[in-house]
Amino acid sequence: MADAAGRAPESPFAPGLTKSDVRRILTGVMLALFLAALDQTIVVTALPTIAAELGGGGLSWIVTAYILSATTTALLYGRFSDTHGRRPALLLGVALFTLGSVACALAQTMPQLIAARALQGVGAGALVAIPMTVMGDMISPRARGKYQGYVATVYATSSLAGPALGGVIADFLHWSVIFWINVPLAALALFIAVPLMGKLPRNQRNSPLDLPGAALVCITTASFLLMLSWSGPEYGWLSPASFALLALSIGSGALARRHFFRASDPLIPMTVLQSSVVSNAILSSFFGFGAFIGLCVMAPLYFELARGYSPTASGIAVIPLMVSTVVGAMLAGQAMGRIRHYKRPPMFGLALAIAMCAFLAAAFPLLPDLVFSLFLGAISFGIGTTLPVITVAVQNAVPSHEMGVATASTSFFRQLGAALMVALFGALTVGSVELGVVAQDLDGILSGYRMVFAAAALSAAISLFFFSRMEELPLRTASK
């Protein structure tokens, strides 16, 4: 429909793309993202079955190896897509993910399976980084928010469906089917999306990948995540190994920062991180999303230990926590295209999350089960409102040829925040929870979780502080 001056309304999609094209590409890349997210959780319930067949130690590394390699490589794929295009980056990632899946299914020993999971994670880095960047290529920032809700839906669905599906496959089929099903689904994702990805705007600049920068980022990330993974159960937080890994992470991180300032075409252009929008958005996401994931990990354990729920019942009890983030993301995304001050809904959402966490820290043992679950849902809803706004704000603030690395950087630090908060919340509860379980002392368990909710409130408050500092740039109405 034309406007009052007789002009046709500006399309929210990139030139040459129809609504049908956008829908098909989104379907394909969201399926790829779903596979990457699903494989973080689907294997968890099958771990006892896998251990019984393959034997050997290192069971936790089946999960850790995947998350470690996926988190580390996501940033590399973002930059690679800026320099060589989104389609080659997605093709490479899906190929490695599929190869890793086949290797996992064929593994005969625990070391083989762990190595295959690491390879699978290397491919999954692309499946995490590229879909949101592709969305940024196709859809204008003003219209993009409502589509970002699909991303939250994918993660929520994988979190809910993964453990249940993994358990059913392990019980009634064979654990290797968990990995075999990735092959046809990955092929389907490529079949749907890749033929039309040639229509995406070409913004890449042909330049070599910054290999020294990539190596420093990998060392920094790997040593940091290993420190978080090993410090509690393996060596202790104050052990020499933990300090050595932390020192390595800090040292290599400092070298990486120095390199990025001096390199002519660095892996992470410092102009991206020096942007007020990008830097504040990353820090807000680091603390806000980290608090959400930390609660997702710790809440089911609380229902089992303190309220006597079975594993299945505790999974049902935390559904509001898992699902409400999708509702918050969708509502905030829809609002972005309709209101000028698009930061206001997430600021309200974070304030709500802070208030709910603070209230739970003071009074959660007194709440009935259903009311407690609803309070968790309110926290999830509040943090969920930030997810689409942060991603779109970052993409709106950078040039098109840097959108891949900017989007991947946001996801990268979001995952680091999640890893840090899970480790922190675990450290706050492990002593009191173990004491409470051994002595059958409910007060010990409640003491640990009171600190968790207080820490979540503080983390959400820090998230709100950085979010409030993020400049509210006008959203572009064209895709570029």
N, C-alpha and C positions, 0 to 999 in steps of 0.2 A: 504494500500500500504506500502511495506517495505521501509526502508531507505537505504542509500548507503551501510551500513554494513550488510544488510539483516535482520535487526530487525523490527518487527512489531511496528507501532507507538503506543505510550502509550495512553490508553483510557482516555478521560476526565471524565468518569463516575466511580462511586464507583464499586468495584469488585462485580460481580453477578447481576449488573443492565445493561439492554440493553437500547438502545436509546428509544425504545417503552415504556419500564417501566418508564423511566425518564419523557417522555412526558405525560404519563397517571397520574403519581403522581403529576406532576406540574399542570396539568389541574384541578385536584381535590383540591389541596391546594390553587391555585389561585382563584378558585370559592369560597372557604371559606373566603379568604382575601377580595374578592369582596363584599361578604355579609356584612362583618364587616365594610368596608368603605362605602358601600351604605347606611347602617342604620344610619350613621352620618348625611346624607343630605336628604334622601328621605322623612323624616317626616316633614321637615321645612315648605314646602308649604301646608301641611295638617293641620298645627297648628290651624288656624282659625276654620276649620271645626270641629276639635276635641274639641276645647273650646266651640263651640256652642252646642255640644251634651253632654259633660261631665260637663261643667261649672267649677266653682272654679278657684282659682288663681294658680300661680306657673307654668304658661305655659312654660316659658323658661327652667324649670327643666326637661321637657321631653327630651330636647337635652343635658342639662348639666349633668344629672344623668348618661346618657349613656357614654358620653366622660370621665367623672370623673372615673367611675368604670373600663372602658376599659383601660385607661392610667395607672391606679394604678396597675392593675393585670397583665399587659403584662409582666412586669419584673418577677413576680412570676412564670408565666408559662414558661418563658425561663429557669429559674433555675430548675423548676420541670422537664422539658424535659431533662435536663442534668443528673438528678439523676434517673429518672424513664423511660425515653424514649420518643421519639417524638410522637409515636402513642397513648399511653395513655393520653398524654397532649392534643393532638388534639381531641380525643374522649371526654374527660371531657369538654373541651371548647365548642365543638359543642353541647353536651347534654345540658349544661347550657344556651347557646345561644338560642337553640330551645325551651327549657322550658320557658325562658324569653319572647320569641316571642309569644308563645301561651298565656302566662299570659297577655301580652300587648293587644292582640286581644280580650281577654275576659274581659278586665278591664271595670268596670261600673262607676268608679269615677276617678277624677284626681289623688288623692293620690295613688290609686291602679296602675294607669298607670305609674306614676313616679317610684314607687317601682319596677314594672315589668321591666321598662327600665334600672334600676340599675342592676337587675339580668341579663338582656340581655347583658349589658356591661361587667359584670364579665366573661361571656362566650366569648365575643368578644375579650377580652384580649389575649386569645389563638389563635384566628383566625388572629390576627395581628402579634403575636410573632413567631408562629411556621412555617408558610410557608417559610420565608426567611432562617430560620435555616435548614429546610428540604432541601432547595436548596443547602445550604452549605454542607450538608451530601452527596449529590448525585454527585455534579459537582466540578471539580477542580477549584481552584481560577483563573487560567489563562483563563479557558473557561467560568467561571461563569458570567463575566461581561455582556455578551450579553443577558444572561437570566434575569439579573436584570431589563432590560428594560420592562419586563412583569409586574413587580411590579408597575413601574410608569404608565404603561398603565391602570392597574386596578384602581389606584387612580384617574387618569384623567377621566376615563370612569364613575366612580361612582360620581365624582363631577359634570359632565355634565348631566348624566342621572337621578341622584337622585331627584333633585327638580322637573324636568319635569314629571317623573314617579309618584312621590308622588301627584302632582297636578292632573294628569289625574285620578288616583285611587280615590282621594277624591271627584272629580267632578262627575265621572260616575259610580263608584262602592260604596265602603264604606271604610272609613279610616282604618278599621281593616284588610282589605286585604293587606295593607302595611306589616303587621306582619305575616299574614297567608302564604304569598308566601315564607317566609324564611324556612318553614318546609320542603316542597319538595326539595328546592334547597340545604338545608343543608344535607338532606338525600342523594341527588345526589352526593354532594362533598365527603361524606364518602364512598359511593358505588364505586366511581371512584378511590379514593386514598388509602383508608385504606388496602384493601387486599394486595397491593403491598408494603406497608410501612414496612412489616415484613422483606423485603430484605434490608432495610437500615442498614448501619454499626451500630453496637452496641458499643457505646462509653460511655454509662452512668455508673456512679458509684452509687451503692445503698447506699444512706445516707439519713438521715431524713431531711425534709425541715426545714430551719432556721426560726422557727415561731417568735421568738422575733425580728429578723431582718425584717421579712415580715411585722410585725405589725408597726415597726418604719417607714418603707418605705411607708406604706399605710397612716399613720398619716401625714408624711411629705408632701407627694404628695397631699393628699386630702385637707389639710389646705392651701397649696400654691394655688391650683386651685380654691378653694372656695374664697380665698382672691382676686384673679384675677377676678372671676365671679361676686362677690358681690360689690367690692369696687366702681366701677363706678356707675351702676344704682341703687344699693340698699342703700349703706351706705356712699359712698364717700371715696376717697383715704386716707384722713387724719382722718377718723373716728376711735374711739376706737376699733370697731370690726375689722377693717382692720389691725390695728397694732397688735391686739391680735392674729389674724390668722397668720400674718407674723412672729410674735415672736414664735408661736407654731411650724411653719414650720422650722424656723432656729434652734430652740432648739431640736426638734426631729431629724432633719437632723444631727446635731452635735452628738447626742447620737447614731444615726445609724452608722456614720463614726467610732466612737469609738468602737462600737460593732463589726463591720466588721473587724477591726484590731485585735481584741482579740478572736473572735470565731474560733473554730477549723475548721468548715466547713460553712462559712457564706453564706448568700443569694447572695451577690455580693463579690466574692473574690477580695481583694484589689490588688492582682497581676494583675488582668484584668484592673482595672482602672489606675494602675500605669504604664501600658505599654504606651510608648510614642505614639505609633500608635493609640491605643484605646482612650486615653485621648484627644489628639488633634483632632482625627476624631469626637468624640462626641461633642466637643466644636464648631468645624467648622459646623457640622450638626445643632447644636442648633441654631446658628445665621443665617446660610444660609437658611435652610428650614423654620425657623421662619419668615424671611423676605418675603419669597414666599407666605406662607399661609396668612400672614398679608395683603399683596397686593391683594390676591384672595378675601379676605373678604371685603376690603375697595373699590376696584376698581368699582364693580357694583354700589355701592352707589354714587360714583362720577358721573358716567354716568347719573344716574337718577336726582341727585340734581343740578349738574352744567351744564349738556348738555341736560336736558329735555327728556331723554329716558324713555320709558316704562320699567317695570320690564323685559318683554320678550326681548325687544331690548337690554337692558343692559346685559342680559345674553349672547346674541349673540356677543356683542361687546367685551366681555372678553374671548371668545373662544381661541384667540391666547395665552392669558396668561395661560389658563388651559392646552392647548394641547402641547405647545412648550416644556414644561418640559419633555414630553415623548420623543420627538425628541432628545433633548439634552442627556437624559439618555441612549437612545438606541445607539447613536453615540459614546458616551464615553465608554459604555459597550463593544461595538464591538472593539474599539481601545485598550482596556485593553489586549486582547488576541493577539494583533499584534505588539505593540510597547513596548519597554523596559521601557521608562520613562512615565508610565501611569498617573502620576500626572499632566503632562503638559496640556492636554485638559481641565480638570476642572479648573486649574489655569487661563487659558485663558478665560474660561467661566465665572468665578467669576469676573475677571477684566472687562469683557464685561458688566456684570450685574451692577457693581459699576458705570461704565461710563454712562450707560443708566439711572440709578436712579439719578445720579448727574445732568445729562442733564434735566431730567424731573422736578427735583426740581427747576431748573432755568427757564425752558421755556415751561412746559406742557400746559399752557392755550393757547399758540399760535399755537399749533399743530392741524391740521385737525383730525377728529375723527378716520379715518382709520390709519393714521400715528401714532397717539397716541396708538391705539390698537397694532400696530406692534412693537412699542417700548416696550410695556408691554410683548409682546411675546419674544422679545430679552432678557429681564430680566429673564423670565421663562426658556428660553433655557439655559442661562448661569448657573443658579442655578441647573437646571436639570442634567448637566454634572457631578455634584458632587455626586449624589445619588447612582449610582451603584458602583462608585470607593470607596466611604467611607465604604459601607457595605462589599464589597469584601476585602478591605484592613484590616478591623477589623477581619473578619473571618480568613484571612490568617495569622494574627499575634498571634492567641491564639491556645492553644491545642484543640483537637477535643472535649474533655470532658467539655470544658468551652465555646464552640461556642454558645450554646443556650443562656446563660446569657449575653455573649458579644453582640450578635446580638440584643437581647431584650433590653439591656441597650442603644444601639444606637437608637432604635426606641423610647424607653421611653424618653430619653432626647430630641429627635427630636420633640416629641409631646409637651413636656414642653416648648420648645422654641417657638413652634407655638402658644401655649396658651399665653405665655408672650408677643409675638409680636402683637397678635391680641388685647390684652388689652392695650398695649402701643400705638399702632396706633389709637385705639379708643379714648384713653385719649388725644392724640394730636389733634384729629379732633372734639371731642364732643362739646367743647365750641364754637369753630368758626363755626362749621356746624350748631349747634342749633341757634346761633345768625344770621347766614346767612339765614336760613330758615324762622325764625320769621320776620326778617327785610327785607327779600327778597334781601339780600345783597350778591351778587356773590363774592365780594372780601373776605368776611368772610369765605366762603367755600373754595376758592382757597388758602387762607392763611393756613388753616388746612391741606390741601392736599400737600402743598409745604413742610410742616414739615414732613409729612408721607414719601415722597420720599427721603428727606434728611436723615431721620432715617433709611430707607431701604438701602440707600447707605452706611451708617456707619455700619449697621449690616452685609452687604455683605463684607465690608472691614475687619471686625473682623473675619468673616468666612474665608476669604482668608489668613489672618495672621496665624490662627491655621492650616489651610490646608497646608500651606507652611512648617510648622514645623513638619508635620507628616512624619515619616520616610518611605521612598519608598523601602520596602522590596521586594526582588524578589518573584514573584508569583509562587506558587507550581504548577507543571503540573499534579500531581496526586490528586485524590479527598481527600486524607488525607496526 
